[in-house]
Amino acid sequence: MAELNVLIAFDAATIVERNPGASRNPDAPTYVDQSLIYMTTRQDHIIGTSGAELNLRAEPGDSVKWRETTLSLGSDYKALLYRYVSSDNDHVLIRTPEIEVVDGVYPMPQEGSEGTPAFTTQEYEDHYWRTTVKRTGKVVYHFYFQILDRHRNLKGYFQWDPFITIERP
């Protein structure tokens, strides 16, 4: 069984700029232009090209993990997935994704002696959304996400409706 890691990168600055009146209601998020969202994974697991939609090569039993970031890598804005809604109501193709929180270690550069690279580490809690592939097919789903600025101020609740197509390798 394989593990497919999917990275979702949001162009948060542009999303915020284009949606100054974004929803403040987590149950009614603002739809976002999907051209401002990029999903990718290892090239040998992608069918076609990566983008706001993703076609994966996977087999039943494989797991898929989604992680989110922003193009500024969180320095100006942070994005956080908070809800998954699917057209696959009976969860025939994939198990309902769940958030998993795990401990992580982040390396931080440090000035070494005489130009020698050095680093220290910082512990943090990491998270991702995880599912298990049950069958091949196509699922249309919504990920709801929120964007916060560097001062932790909510800029709005948003959503987009990607699909995931799962085909055997």
FIKOLZA-1660 file (N, C-alpha, C; in steps of 0.1 Angstrom, whole numbers, plus 5000, padded with zeros to 4 digits):
% residues 169
   i   px   py   pz ch aa at
   1 5008 4988 5000  A  M  N
   1 5000 5000 5000  A  M CA
   1 5009 5012 5000  A  M  C
   2 5005 5022 4992  A  A  N
   2 5013 5034 4991  A  A CA
   2 5006 5046 4999  A  A  C
   3 5014 5056 5002  A  E  N
   3 5010 5068 5009  A  E CA
   3 5012 5079 4999  A  E  C
   4 5001 5086 4996  A  L  N
   4 5002 5098 4986  A  L CA
   4 5001 5110 4995  A  L  C
   5 5011 5119 4994  A  N  N
   5 5011 5131 5001  A  N CA
   5 5007 5142 4991  A  N  C
   6 4997 5149 4994  A  V  N
   6 4992 5160 4985  A  V CA
   6 4994 5173 4992  A  V  C
   7 5001 5182 4985  A  L  N
   7 5003 5196 4991  A  L CA
   7 4993 5205 4984  A  L  C
   8 4986 5213 4992  A  I  N
   8 4977 5223 4987  A  I CA
   8 4983 5237 4991  A  I  C
   9 4986 5245 4980  A  A  N
   9 4992 5258 4982  A  A CA
   9 4982 5268 4978  A  A  C
  10 4978 5277 4987  A  F  N
  10 4969 5288 4985  A  F CA
  10 4976 5301 4982  A  F  C
  11 4972 5308 4971  A  D  N
  11 4976 5322 4969  A  D CA
  11 4968 5331 4978  A  D  C
  12 4971 5330 4991  A  A  N
  12 4963 5337 5001  A  A CA
  12 4962 5352 4999  A  A  C
  13 4973 5358 4996  A  A  N
  13 4973 5373 4994  A  A CA
  13 4963 5377 4983  A  A  C
  14 4963 5370 4972  A  T  N
  14 4954 5373 4961  A  T CA
  14 4939 5370 4965  A  T  C
  15 4937 5358 4972  A  I  N
  15 4924 5355 4976  A  I CA
  15 4918 5366 4986  A  I  C
  16 4926 5370 4995  A  V  N
  16 4922 5381 5004  A  V CA
  16 4919 5394 4997  A  V  C
  17 4928 5397 4988  A  E  N
  17 4927 5410 4980  A  E CA
  17 4914 5410 4971  A  E  C
  18 4911 5398 4965  A  R  N
  18 4899 5397 4956  A  R CA
  18 4886 5395 4964  A  R  C
  19 4887 5392 4977  A  N  N
  19 4875 5389 4985  A  N CA
  19 4874 5398 4997  A  N  C
  20 4874 5411 4996  A  P  N
  20 4875 5419 5008  A  P CA
  20 4862 5417 5018  A  P  C
  21 4851 5413 5012  A  G  N
  21 4839 5410 5020  A  G CA
  21 4837 5395 5022  A  G  C
  22 4848 5388 5024  A  A  N
  22 4847 5373 5025  A  A CA
  22 4838 5370 5037  A  A  C
  23 4832 5358 5037  A  S  N
  23 4824 5353 5047  A  S CA
  23 4831 5352 5061  A  S  C
  24 4823 5355 5071  A  R  N
  24 4828 5353 5085  A  R CA
  24 4820 5342 5091  A  R  C
  25 4813 5335 5083  A  N  N
  25 4805 5324 5088  A  N CA
  25 4811 5311 5083  A  N  C
  26 4816 5302 5092  A  P  N
  26 4823 5290 5088  A  P CA
  26 4813 5280 5081  A  P  C
  27 4800 5282 5082  A  D  N
  27 4790 5273 5076  A  D CA
  27 4786 5278 5062  A  D  C
  28 4790 5290 5058  A  A  N
  28 4787 5296 5045  A  A CA
  28 4799 5303 5039  A  A  C
  29 4810 5295 5037  A  P  N
  29 4822 5301 5032  A  P CA
  29 4821 5307 5017  A  P  C
  30 4829 5316 5014  A  T  N
  30 4830 5323 5001  A  T CA
  30 4837 5313 4991  A  T  C
  31 4831 5312 4979  A  Y  N
  31 4837 5304 4969  A  Y CA
  31 4849 5312 4964  A  Y  C
  32 4860 5304 4961  A  V  N
  32 4873 5310 4956  A  V CA
  32 4876 5306 4942  A  V  C
  33 4881 5315 4934  A  D  N
  33 4886 5312 4921  A  D CA
  33 4897 5301 4922  A  D  C
  34 4894 5289 4916  A  Q  N
  34 4903 5278 4917  A  Q CA
  34 4917 5280 4911  A  Q  C
  35 4918 5290 4903  A  S  N
  35 4931 5293 4897  A  S CA
  35 4941 5298 4908  A  S  C
  36 4936 5301 4920  A  L  N
  36 4945 5306 4931  A  L CA
  36 4948 5295 4940  A  L  C
  37 4946 5282 4936  A  I  N
  37 4948 5271 4945  A  I CA
  37 4956 5260 4937  A  I  C
  38 4966 5255 4943  A  Y  N
  38 4975 5245 4936  A  Y CA
  38 4977 5233 4944  A  Y  C
  39 4973 5221 4938  A  M  N
  39 4975 5209 4945  A  M CA
  39 4986 5200 4937  A  M  C
  40 4994 5194 4944  A  T  N
  40 5004 5185 4937  A  T CA
  40 5008 5174 4946  A  T  C
  41 5014 5164 4940  A  T  N
  41 5020 5152 4947  A  T CA
  41 5031 5147 4938  A  T  C
  42 5037 5136 4942  A  R  N
  42 5047 5130 4934  A  R CA
  42 5043 5128 4919  A  R  C
  43 5051 5131 4910  A  Q  N
  43 5047 5130 4896  A  Q CA
  43 5043 5116 4891  A  Q  C
  44 5048 5106 4897  A  D  N
  44 5044 5092 4893  A  D CA
  44 5030 5089 4898  A  D  C
  45 5024 5097 4906  A  H  N
  45 5011 5095 4911  A  H CA
  45 5000 5104 4905  A  H  C
  46 5005 5113 4896  A  I  N
  46 4996 5123 4889  A  I CA
  46 4993 5118 4875  A  I  C
  47 4980 5119 4872  A  I  N
  47 4976 5117 4858  A  I CA
  47 4973 5130 4852  A  I  C
  48 4981 5134 4842  A  G  N
  48 4979 5147 4836  A  G CA
  48 4988 5157 4843  A  G  C
  49 4982 5168 4847  A  T  N
  49 4990 5179 4854  A  T CA
  49 4984 5182 4867  A  T  C
  50 4991 5188 4876  A  S  N
  50 4986 5192 4889  A  S CA
  50 4980 5206 4888  A  S  C
  51 4971 5209 4897  A  G  N
  51 4964 5222 4897  A  G CA
  51 4954 5222 4908  A  G  C
  52 4943 5229 4906  A  A  N
  52 4932 5229 4916  A  A CA
  52 4924 5216 4916  A  A  C
  53 4925 5208 4906  A  E  N
  53 4919 5194 4905  A  E CA
  53 4931 5185 4905  A  E  C
  54 4929 5172 4909  A  L  N
  54 4939 5163 4910  A  L CA
  54 4935 5149 4906  A  L  C
  55 4941 5143 4896  A  N  N
  55 4939 5130 4892  A  N CA
  55 4950 5121 4897  A  N  C
  56 4947 5111 4905  A  L  N
  56 4957 5103 4911  A  L CA
  56 4958 5089 4906  A  L  C
  57 4970 5083 4907  A  R  N
  57 4971 5069 4905  A  R CA
  57 4972 5063 4919  A  R  C
  58 4962 5055 4922  A  A  N
  58 4962 5049 4936  A  A CA
  58 4954 5036 4935  A  A  C
  59 4956 5028 4945  A  E  N
  59 4949 5015 4945  A  E CA
  59 4942 5014 4958  A  E  C
  60 4931 5006 4959  A  P  N
  60 4924 5004 4971  A  P CA
  60 4934 5000 4982  A  P  C
  61 4932 5007 4994  A  G  N
  61 4941 5004 5005  A  G CA
  61 4952 5015 5006  A  G  C
  62 4954 5023 4995  A  D  N
  62 4964 5034 4996  A  D CA
  62 4958 5045 5005  A  D  C
  63 4967 5053 5011  A  S  N
  63 4962 5064 5019  A  S CA
  63 4966 5077 5012  A  S  C
  64 4958 5087 5014  A  V  N
  64 4960 5100 5008  A  V CA
  64 4960 5110 5020  A  V  C
  65 4971 5119 5020  A  K  N
  65 4972 5129 5031  A  K CA
  65 4972 5143 5024  A  K  C
  66 4964 5152 5028  A  W  N
  66 4964 5165 5024  A  W CA
  66 4970 5174 5034  A  W  C
  67 4979 5183 5030  A  R  N
  67 4985 5193 5039  A  R CA
  67 4984 5206 5031  A  R  C
  68 4981 5217 5039  A  E  N
  68 4980 5230 5033  A  E CA
  68 4991 5240 5037  A  E  C
  69 4993 5249 5028  A  T  N
  69 5003 5260 5030  A  T CA
  69 4998 5272 5022  A  T  C
  70 5005 5283 5023  A  T  N
  70 5003 5295 5014  A  T CA
  70 5016 5297 5006  A  T  C
  71 5014 5305 4996  A  L  N
  71 5026 5308 4987  A  L CA
  71 5037 5315 4995  A  L  C
  72 5032 5322 5006  A  S  N
  72 5042 5329 5014  A  S CA
  72 5047 5321 5026  A  S  C
  73 5044 5308 5025  A  L  N
  73 5048 5298 5035  A  L CA
  73 5044 5302 5049  A  L  C
  74 5033 5309 5050  A  G  N
  74 5027 5313 5063  A  G CA
  74 5033 5325 5069  A  G  C
  75 5042 5332 5062  A  S  N
  75 5048 5344 5069  A  S CA
  75 5038 5356 5068  A  S  C
  76 5030 5358 5058  A  D  N
  76 5021 5368 5057  A  D CA
  76 5007 5364 5060  A  D  C
  77 5003 5352 5055  A  Y  N
  77 4990 5346 5057  A  Y CA
  77 4991 5331 5060  A  Y  C
  78 4982 5326 5068  A  K  N
  78 4981 5312 5071  A  K CA
  78 4968 5307 5066  A  K  C
  79 4968 5295 5060  A  A  N
  79 4955 5289 5056  A  A CA
  79 4953 5276 5064  A  A  C
  80 4941 5273 5067  A  L  N
  80 4938 5261 5075  A  L CA
  80 4926 5254 5070  A  L  C
  81 4927 5242 5065  A  L  N
  81 4915 5234 5061  A  L CA
  81 4907 5231 5074  A  L  C
  82 4894 5233 5073  A  Y  N
  82 4886 5230 5085  A  Y CA
  82 4874 5221 5083  A  Y  C
  83 4870 5218 5070  A  R  N
  83 4859 5209 5068  A  R CA
  83 4860 5203 5054  A  R  C
  84 4856 5190 5053  A  Y  N
  84 4855 5183 5041  A  Y CA
  84 4841 5179 5039  A  Y  C
  85 4836 5182 5027  A  V  N
  85 4822 5178 5023  A  V CA
  85 4823 5171 5009  A  V  C
  86 4816 5160 5007  A  S  N
  86 4818 5152 4995  A  S CA
  86 4805 5148 4988  A  S  C
  87 4806 5147 4975  A  S  N
  87 4794 5141 4967  A  S CA
  87 4793 5126 4969  A  S  C
  88 4804 5120 4975  A  D  N
  88 4804 5106 4977  A  D CA
  88 4798 5103 4991  A  D  C
  89 4785 5106 4992  A  N  N
  89 4778 5106 5005  A  N CA
  89 4779 5092 5012  A  N  C
  90 4780 5082 5005  A  D  N
  90 4781 5068 5011  A  D CA
  90 4795 5064 5013  A  D  C
  91 4805 5073 5009  A  H  N
  91 4819 5070 5011  A  H CA
  91 4823 5057 5005  A  H  C
  92 4818 5055 4992  A  V  N
  92 4821 5043 4985  A  V CA
  92 4835 5043 4980  A  V  C
  93 4840 5055 4975  A  L  N
  93 4854 5055 4969  A  L CA
  93 4865 5058 4979  A  L  C
  94 4863 5067 4989  A  I  N
  94 4873 5069 4999  A  I CA
  94 4866 5070 5013  A  I  C
  95 4874 5066 5023  A  R  N
  95 4869 5068 5036  A  R CA
  95 4868 5083 5039  A  R  C
  96 4858 5087 5048  A  T  N
  96 4857 5101 5051  A  T CA
  96 4870 5106 5057  A  T  C
  97 4876 5117 5051  A  P  N
  97 4889 5122 5056  A  P CA
  97 4888 5127 5070  A  P  C
  98 4898 5125 5078  A  E  N
  98 4898 5130 5092  A  E CA
  98 4911 5137 5094  A  E  C
  99 4911 5147 5103  A  I  N
  99 4923 5154 5107  A  I CA
  99 4931 5146 5117  A  I  C
 100 4944 5145 5114  A  E  N
 100 4953 5138 5123  A  E CA
 100 4963 5149 5128  A  E  C
 101 4966 5150 5141  A  V  N
 101 4975 5159 5147  A  V CA
 101 4987 5150 5152  A  V  C
 102 4999 5154 5148  A  V  N
 102 5011 5146 5152  A  V CA
 102 5022 5156 5156  A  V  C
 103 5031 5152 5164  A  D  N
 103 5042 5160 5168  A  D CA
 103 5052 5161 5156  A  D  C
 104 5058 5172 5154  A  G  N
 104 5068 5174 5144  A  G CA
 104 5080 5181 5149  A  G  C
 105 5091 5181 5141  A  V  N
 105 5103 5188 5144  A  V CA
 105 5107 5196 5132  A  V  C
 106 5109 5209 5134  A  Y  N
 106 5112 5218 5123  A  Y CA
 106 5127 5223 5124  A  Y  C
 107 5135 5221 5114  A  P  N
 107 5149 5225 5115  A  P CA
 107 5150 5240 5112  A  P  C
 108 5158 5247 5120  A  M  N
 108 5160 5262 5119  A  M CA
 108 5175 5264 5116  A  M  C
 109 5178 5272 5106  A  P  N
 109 5192 5275 5103  A  P CA
 109 5198 5283 5115  A  P  C
 110 5211 5281 5117  A  Q  N
 110 5218 5288 5127  A  Q CA
 110 5232 5291 5121  A  Q  C
 111 5238 5302 5125  A  E  N
 111 5251 5306 5120  A  E CA
 111 5261 5296 5126  A  E  C
 112 5268 5289 5118  A  G  N
 112 5279 5280 5122  A  G CA
 112 5292 5287 5123  A  G  C
 113 5302 5280 5129  A  S  N
 113 5315 5286 5129  A  S CA
 113 5322 5285 5116  A  S  C
 114 5329 5296 5112  A  E  N
 114 5336 5296 5099  A  E CA
 114 5329 5291 5087  A  E  C
 115 5316 5296 5086  A  G  N
 115 5308 5292 5074  A  G CA
 115 5302 5278 5074  A  G  C
 116 5305 5270 5085  A  T  N
 116 5299 5257 5085  A  T CA
 116 5284 5258 5087  A  T  C
 117 5277 5251 5079  A  P  N
 117 5262 5251 5082  A  P CA
 117 5259 5244 5095  A  P  C
 118 5250 5251 5102  A  A  N
 118 5245 5245 5115  A  A CA
 118 5230 5248 5116  A  A  C
 119 5224 5240 5124  A  F  N
 119 5209 5242 5126  A  F CA
 119 5206 5238 5140  A  F  C
 120 5194 5242 5144  A  T  N
 120 5188 5238 5156  A  T CA
 120 5174 5233 5152  A  T  C
 121 5166 5228 5162  A  T  N
 121 5153 5223 5158  A  T CA
 121 5143 5229 5168  A  T  C
 122 5131 5230 5163  A  Q  N
 122 5120 5235 5171  A  Q CA
 122 5108 5225 5170  A  Q  C
 123 5103 5221 5181  A  E  N
 123 5092 5211 5181  A  E CA
 123 5079 5219 5179  A  E  C
 124 5069 5212 5172  A  Y  N
 124 5056 5218 5170  A  Y CA
 124 5046 5207 5168  A  Y  C
 125 5033 5211 5167  A  E  N
 125 5023 5201 5164  A  E CA
 125 5020 5203 5149  A  E  C
 126 5020 5192 5142  A  D  N
 126 5017 5192 5128  A  D CA
 126 5003 5186 5126  A  D  C
 127 4998 5188 5114  A  H  N
 127 4985 5181 5111  A  H CA
 127 4983 5179 5096  A  H  C
 128 4974 5170 5093  A  Y  N
 128 4970 5167 5079  A  Y CA
 128 4957 5161 5079  A  Y  C
 129 4951 5160 5068  A  W  N
 129 4938 5153 5066  A  W CA
 129 4942 5140 5059  A  W  C
 130 4936 5129 5064  A  R  N
 130 4940 5116 5059  A  R CA
 130 4927 5108 5055  A  R  C
 131 4928 5101 5044  A  T  N
 131 4918 5091 5040  A  T CA
 131 4924 5079 5034  A  T  C
 132 4916 5069 5032  A  T  N
 132 4920 5056 5026  A  T CA
 132 4912 5054 5014  A  T  C
 133 4918 5050 5003  A  V  N
 133 4912 5047 4990  A  V CA
 133 4905 5034 4992  A  V  C
 134 4892 5033 4988  A  K  N
 134 4884 5021 4988  A  K CA
 134 4882 5015 4974  A  K  C
 135 4880 5024 4965  A  R  N
 135 4877 5020 4951  A  R CA
 135 4882 5030 4941  A  R  C
 136 4884 5027 4929  A  T  N
 136 4887 5037 4919  A  T CA
 136 4875 5044 4914  A  T  C
 137 4877 5056 4909  A  G  N
 137 4865 5064 4905  A  G CA
 137 4868 5079 4907  A  G  C
 138 4857 5087 4906  A  K  N
 138 4858 5102 4907  A  K CA
 138 4850 5107 4918  A  K  C
 139 4855 5115 4927  A  V  N
 139 4848 5121 4938  A  V CA
 139 4849 5137 4936  A  V  C
 140 4838 5143 4937  A  V  N
 140 4837 5158 4938  A  V CA
 140 4836 5161 4952  A  V  C
 141 4844 5170 4957  A  Y  N
 141 4843 5174 4972  A  Y CA
 141 4846 5189 4974  A  Y  C
 142 4843 5193 4985  A  H  N
 142 4846 5207 4989  A  H CA
 142 4855 5206 5001  A  H  C
 143 4866 5214 5001  A  F  N
 143 4874 5217 5013  A  F CA
 143 4871 5231 5017  A  F  C
 144 4867 5233 5029  A  Y  N
 144 4865 5246 5035  A  Y CA
 144 4878 5250 5041  A  Y  C
 145 4882 5262 5040  A  F  N
 145 4894 5267 5047  A  F CA
 145 4893 5281 5051  A  F  C
 146 4901 5285 5061  A  Q  N
 146 4901 5298 5066  A  Q CA
 146 4915 5304 5063  A  Q  C
 147 4915 5317 5062  A  I  N
 147 4928 5324 5061  A  I CA
 147 4929 5334 5072  A  I  C
 148 4941 5334 5078  A  L  N
 148 4944 5343 5089  A  L CA
 148 4956 5351 5085  A  L  C
 149 4957 5364 5089  A  D  N
 149 4969 5372 5086  A  D CA
 149 4979 5369 5097  A  D  C
 150 4991 5376 5095  A  R  N
 150 5002 5373 5104  A  R CA
 150 4999 5377 5119  A  R  C
 151 4988 5385 5121  A  H  N
 151 4985 5389 5135  A  H CA
 151 4973 5380 5140  A  H  C
 152 4970 5369 5133  A  R  N
 152 4960 5359 5137  A  R CA
 152 4946 5365 5135  A  R  C
 153 4945 5375 5127  A  N  N
 153 4931 5381 5124  A  N CA
 153 4925 5373 5112  A  N  C
 154 4913 5369 5114  A  L  N
 154 4905 5361 5104  A  L CA
 154 4903 5370 5092  A  L  C
 155 4907 5366 5080  A  K  N
 155 4904 5373 5068  A  K CA
 155 4892 5367 5061  A  K  C
 156 4887 5355 5065  A  G  N
 156 4875 5350 5059  A  G CA
 156 4875 5335 5059  A  G  C
 157 4863 5329 5056  A  Y  N
 157 4862 5315 5054  A  Y CA
 157 4859 5313 5039  A  Y  C
 158 4865 5303 5033  A  F  N
 158 4865 5301 5019  A  F CA
 158 4863 5286 5016  A  F  C
 159 4859 5283 5003  A  Q  N
 159 4858 5270 4998  A  Q CA
 159 4861 5269 4983  A  Q  C
 160 4864 5258 4978  A  W  N
 160 4865 5255 4964  A  W CA
 160 4861 5240 4962  A  W  C
 161 4857 5237 4950  A  D  N
 161 4851 5223 4948  A  D CA
 161 4860 5216 4938  A  D  C
 162 4871 5210 4943  A  P  N
 162 4879 5202 4935  A  P CA
 162 4873 5188 4933  A  P  C
 163 4879 5180 4924  A  F  N
 163 4876 5166 4924  A  F CA
 163 4889 5158 4925  A  F  C
 164 4887 5146 4928  A  I  N
 164 4898 5137 4929  A  I CA
 164 4894 5125 4920  A  I  C
 165 4902 5121 4910  A  T  N
 165 4899 5109 4902  A  T CA
 165 4910 5099 4906  A  T  C
 166 4906 5087 4910  A  I  N
 166 4915 5077 4914  A  I CA
 166 4915 5066 4903  A  I  C
 167 4927 5063 4898  A  E  N
 167 4928 5053 4888  A  E CA
 167 4939 5043 4892  A  E  C
 168 4938 5031 4888  A  R  N
 168 4949 5021 4891  A  R CA
 168 4961 5025 4884  A  R  C
 169 4973 5022 4890  A  P  N
 169 4986 5025 4883  A  P CA
 169 4988 5016 4871  A  P  C
% end
